[in-house]
Amino acid sequence: MLNLTLRQLQVFSAVARNMSYTAAAKELHLSQPGVSMQVRQLEDAIGLPLFEKLGKKIYLTDAGRHMKEYSRNMADLLDEAEAVFEAIKGVEHGRLSISVATTASHFATRLLADFSKQHENINLSLDITNREILQRQLIANEPDLVIMGKPPQGLKVEARAFMQNPLVMIAPVDHPLAKESKIPVSRFATESFVVREPGSGTRNATQRFFDAHGVRFNAAIEMTRNDAIKQAVEAGLGLGIVSIHTVELELETGRLVVLDVEDFPIMRNWYILQRKGKRLSPAAEAFKAFVLEQAHRFIRLPA
C-alpha cells in the first residue's frame, strides 16, 4: 500500500504544473528545499523518480506523467467531496470560484456584487483573464463557472447563452467618418485597426466578418487589454472593434464614438459554462441561475 500524503501530492502537482521547483515554492509559499523534500519523500514512497533533470530544466518521467494524472483525479474527487459537504450545509455557505473574460468584466463585477449582497456567507473568488487562460482553467477543471464569449471547441463543456454581446466599431471623436451614416465595410480596407492578441474571441469574430465581406482587415497594432485598445483608439492610433459593454464610460463622456457601419454590430453571445459532468455546489447553482435570470439588469447600453 502506498504511504503518501495529500501535502506531497499538492507539492508534486505544483512542480509538475510549473515544471520548476522555484515557481512551485513561490506558488505554495514554501522554501525550495521544502518543496524538494516533499517530492523526494513522494518518490521514496512509490520507489520511482518522478522528475529528471537535463541541463537546467526538469522533465516528468514516465512515472511522473502517471502521477500527474492520478493527482489530478484525486484533486477532482476531493473537490467533489467538498461540494457534497457544502451541499449539506446549504446554499448560504461555501466557496464560489468564477473566471471571467476581460471583455465581460464590466458587467460581471456588478453581477457578483449583487449576488454577494444576497449571499453574504459565500466566499467569492473572481479571476478576470484572457481566453487562452480561461481554456486552460477549464481543462484543469479549476473554476466552478466561466463567463466568456464563444465556448472553446474540442472541450466538453455545458454552455448556456444568457445575453447578446454586440461588437461595435469605435473611433476617436474627430475621425472623418464619425458623422457619416451607413458606411460600407469596403471603406475600411485601408484603415488600420488596434486589435486583441491572436486567439481572442473578438479578434476571431472580426476577422471572420471581414473575410465574409471580402474586405482586407489590417490588424496593425496588437494589445492584450481592452482598456489599452480604447486608449490607443482615443489617441488616434487606429480604429477598434470591441464589445459595446466595454465602452459605456467612454461613450457617456464623449471620448469615443461608435461608427455607423453597414452590417454592424457583429452579433455574438455571452455564455456561462462549466466542464461537462461537473457537479456544481448549491452556491454555484444559485449563481448560475442568477446569471441566467438577472444578467440583463446589470447592462447599461448607450443609445
N, C-alpha and C positions, 0 to 999 in steps of 0.2 A: 504494500500500500504506500502510495506517495505521501511523504511527510512535508507538505509545503503550506505556506500561509498566504492569506489574501494580500498582505502587505508586499510579499515577494512578487506576487502576480501583478500588483499595481505598479511596482517599480519596473519590473520587466516590460510591461506594456508601454510605459513612458519612454523607456530606452528604445524599444522596437519602433515606436511611433516616430520618434525624433532621430533615430539612428545616431544618437550621441549621448554619452554619459553626462556630459556637461549640461546640455539642454534639458535632459530629464531631471537632473538635480535642481536646476533653476525652476522648472515647472512644479516640482514637488516640494520646493523649499527645503531641500536636503543638501548635505555636503556630497561632493563627488565620491569620496571614499565610502560614504554610507550607501550610496547607490550601487557602487561596485560590490560591496559586501553582500547586499541583498541579492544581486544577480548571481554571485558566486555560491551563495547558500542554496539558491534555487537549482543551479547546475549540479551541486553536490547531491541534492535530493533526487534528481532524476538520473544522475550518473552520466550526463552528456553535456558537452559545451553547447551553449545557445547562440553565442556570437564568435566570430573570428575576425581578427584584425589584419588588414592588408594595407601596409603603408600607414597613413594617418586615419584611415576610415575603418569603420566596423561594418560587418555584414552578418545577416542571420544565417546560421547553419540550417541544415535540413530539420534538425530537432527544434531550432528556434522558430522556423516557419510554422511548424505544427503547434508549438506552444503559443504562438501569437494568435492562432485561430482558436485554440482552446480557451485562452484567457479572455478573448472577445466574447465567446459563447457564455463563459461563466459570468462575465460582467453583465451581459444581457439578462441572464437568469436572476442575478441579484437585483437588477433594475425592475424586473417583472415582480419579484418578491416584494420589493419596496412599494410598487404600485398597488399590489394586493393589500398590503398593510395600510396604505394610505386610504384605500377604498373603504376599509373597515372603519377608519376614523371619520370618513365623510368628506364632502366637497370643501368644507371650510378649513381644511388643514392640508399640509403637504407642500411640495415644491412644484414649480412650473417653469420649464425651460423653453423659451421661444427664440427662434432665429428668424431674422427679417432681412430681406433685400434692402440695400441702401435706398433705392427709389421709393420704397414703401414706408420708410422710417417716419415721414411727416405725419401720416395718419395712424401708423401702428403705435406710436408712443401715446397718442390720445386714447386709442383703444385700451391699451394696457393700464393707463392711469385710471380710467373709469372703472375697468374691471377690478383693479386693485382696491378702489374705494368700496366696492361691493363685497369684496372677499379679502378683508384685511389680514387674515391669518395665513394666507398663502404666500410663500416666499417666491418671488418672481425673479427670473434671470432672463435678460434680453441681450441678444447679440445681433448687432447690425453689421452686415458684411456683404461681400460681393457674391455673384452667382457661383463662381468656381468653389469658393469655400463652403457655400450652402450645400452644394452637391457632395463635397467631401464629408460634411457633417451628417448628411442623410445616409451616405454609405456606411459611416461608422455608427449610425443609429444614436447620435448624441442628443439632439433636441427632441422635446416632446412633439412640437409642431413647428412648421416653417411657413412663412408668408413670403411669396415670391410671384414672379410672372409665370411664363410658360413652364410647366413641370419638366424636369430633366428626362431626356429619352434614355432608354436602356436601364432604367432603375425602377423597380417595382414600388410604386407609391399609391396611396389613396389621396386623390386631389379633388377638391370642391372649389369651383369658381364662386366668388362671393361679390364681385364688383367689377365694373368695367375700368379699364386703365387706358385712357386716350393719350396717344403720343402726339405732341404738337411741335411745330417748328417755331423756334424763338430767335429773336434778332434784337440788336440794340435799337433804342427808340428812334435814332436818327438814320436808320437804314433806308436806302432809296425805295425799297419795296414795302415799307412799313404801312403805308396808307393805301396800297393797292388792294383790289378785291379779285378773288377767283384767279390767283396767279397759277399759270400752267406749271406742272412739275418740270417741264423741259427748260424753264428759265433758270433752274438751279444746277444745270450741267457744268457751269463754270464757277459756281460758288464753292468756297471752302467751308468745311464743317469741323466743328470741335466735337469729338465723339468719345464714348466709353471704350474701354480696353476690349480686345478680341475675346469673344465668348460671352460678352454681355448680352442679355436678352433684348434690351433696347436697340443695341447696335445690330444684332441679327435681324430683328424685325424691320429696321430701317433699310438695311441692305436688300432684303427681300422685296420691300416696297419699290425701291428704285430699280431693281432688276426687272420687276414685273412691268414697269413703265418704260423700260428700255432707255433709262437715263443714267449717265455716269454719276456715281456718288463719290465725291472727293473727300475722303476721311483724312484731313490734313494734319490735325492735332489730336493726340490721344490723351485722355485724362482718366484717372481711376475713381474720381469722386464727382457726383453731380454738382456739388457746390462749386467745384473748380470749373466745371463746364459753364455754369451760369456766369461766373466772374469773367471767364475768358470771352464769352459772347458779349457781355456788357462792355468789355474793353475793346470790342471790335476785331477780335482775332478770327472770327468766323461765325457762322450760324450754328444752331444746335437743335437737336431733336430730343425731347425729354418728356417724361410723364407730366401731364398737366398738374398732378398732385404735388410736384416738387417746386413749382414756380408761383405758388399762391402769394407769397410776400412780395416777390419782385414785380408781379403784375399789379398788385394793390398800390405799390409805391411808385409805379411808373418807371422802373429801372429797365424793364424788358417789355417787349411786345410779342404777341403771337401773330405770326403771318397767316393771312387768309389764302391758303394753298388748296388747289383742287385736289379732291380725294383725301384730304386731311380732315380730321385727325386719323392716324393709324390706330385702329381699334384693337386693343388687347384686353386681357382679363387679369385680375388678381386672384390667386389661389391660396387656399390654406391646405397644407398637405402633411402627411406623415408616412413613414415606412409602412408598406403593406403588411398587415398582420400585427402591427404594433399594438400592444394593449395600452390604452390611454387611462391615466388615473382620472378619478372624478373631477379633479381640478382642471386637467387638460380637456376633458369632455365638456366641462362648463365653459371654458374659454372658446373652444371651437364653436359651440352653439351660439355664444355671444357674438363672435365674429360674423357668422352666417346670418344672424338675425339683426344685428345692430350696427354693422360697419358703416352703412350709409349715413348714419347720424354724425359721423366724425369727418365727413368730407366737406370741404369748402371749395367749391369750384367757382372761378371767376366767370363773369357774364361773357 
